[in-house]
Amino acid sequence: MNNRHIIRVLCVFAFFAGMTLTVQAQANRTGYFLKGNSYNHRMNPAFQPDRGYLAVPVLGNTSLSLNTNLGVSDFIYPQGDALVTFMHPDVSADDFLSNLRENNNLKLNLDMTLFSLGFYAWGGYNTLDVGFHTNVGANIPKDLFRLMKDMGAENYVLDKFGARGRAYADVAIGHSHKIGNELTFGARLKLLAGAAYAEVLMDRMELNMNGNRWQVHANGAATFCCMDMELVYDENGKFNGIGSNLNPGISGLGIGADFGITYDFSNLFAKGLILSASVNDINYMKWKSVSRAGVSSDDPYTFNGFSEVSMNGEGNTLDKEFEAVGEDLGDLFALKQLEGGDYGDFMGATLNVGLEYKMPFYDRLSVGALFTQRFDNVYSYSHGSLVLNFSPLNFLDLAASASVSTYGYDWGAMLNIHFPGFNVFAAADLYAGKVSKEKIPLDNLNAGVMFGVNIPFGKRR
């Protein structure tokens, strides 16, 4: 696979994800239970680490993750010495559709810590964080691919598919406080500054065959917000892209909060048994100067089908097929200009529930179970992990995890070294499945990395 083919493979994922940016800041789940992990307050603000810390600017904590239940091999097929898309006539509809799920998801998260500080004072543990976050996310129903590839039925109904994104910075202050010997409560309050927002969401689309064309009744909208952004329309008033006049700046303001608790059951049930729970990302953003385009079922239109791809396959190349699929999808989503203005954005929430048990024969060894549920409309997901935690030395933490989620399964590991005055950590979650000879993942890709350098200070708790 040459570089041009690799670029095309990446572009199809970017297209289906809408080329959008969103955010959901999270720490690495494998390090959730490690007391030496300075950043596990990001997942539960009640957590209190061993000592205070100061992040090295920009390098303090950076995490990147990609999760999808799709694979490159679901869309790209070998054809002799060439590669073709799933739309090629030699790729059967049954083979292609059998590999897909009813809802096909993709998300890409990037979380960068610009400044972070944690310290003990005022009867508890306090944090100050400044960060920048971006993400790509999409949800694509199987019926859209069935329509693209098969087109054998006379009627199709597609519900809730699209892509959405946000890019923003936040400033968060947190406090964690013990109440007695068992209960700890924590909270983080956040101020949000939005850089960009984009969403294309089709709530419902009905296609009925009328002669040799489809009659489409659809409800959906595209919402974009970035400084000085303008949408481009063709001579028929149909949405045709985004103008090039984009300037960096603050396009939205908001507030947010995280809440968490921990409870030590040592005096009730079993020594070393600790329950933790948190609700994170209770965020609201008000975007200004929003540009919108949409479609209503009261205004039906016709669609000629996915006809741009040559049905005899002659002269087709991977480049031409991707281009043709993109042109046909543009005709399917016949969005027209809507009134803009401000836009209120409830950004979803995340529930974390953890249970840790320290081994009675060796309290530096523990096992933990962590469940995460994201509540966010069609972008919701579930994630469960079993984690083994080992701290053989005061300055060394190790953790390993096995997880299953909406996106498949993965394995994780974390190494955390924290001397007084110096802390470095690295963590990774990975399941790539089969790869090509060029090391391009062919199956579901679930991968995440996190690393950072910090300066611990204060007495060890």
Salt bridges, closest charged atoms under 4 A:
ASP50 OD2 - ARG460 NE 3.60
ASP90 OD2 - HIS88 ND1 3.91
ASP111 OD2 - ARG42 NH1 3.74
ASP111 OD1 - HIS133 ND1 2.77
ASP129 OD2 - HIS41 NE2 3.14
ASP129 OD1 - ARG42 NH2 3.04
ASP129 OD2 - ARG188 NH2 3.15
ASP143 OD1 - ARG146 NH1 2.18
ASP159 OD1 - ARG204 NH1 2.94
ASP170 OD1 - HIS133 NE2 3.01
ASP203 OD1 - LYS160 NZ 3.32
GLU206 OE2 - ARG204 NE 3.02
ASP258 OD2 - ARG188 NH1 2.87
ASP258 OD1 - LYS190 NZ 2.99
ASP281 OD1 - LYS190 NZ 3.72
ASP281 OD2 - ARG374 NH1 3.39
ASP299 OD2 - LYS336 NZ 3.71
ASP319 OD2 - ARG4 NE 3.29
ASP319 OD1 - ARG8 NE 3.59
ASP331 OD1 - LYS238 NZ 3.15
ASP345 OD2 - ARG166 NE 2.52
ASP376 OD2 - ARG164 NH2 2.44
ASP376 OD2 - ARG374 NH2 3.68
ASP397 OD2 - HIS418 NE2 2.93
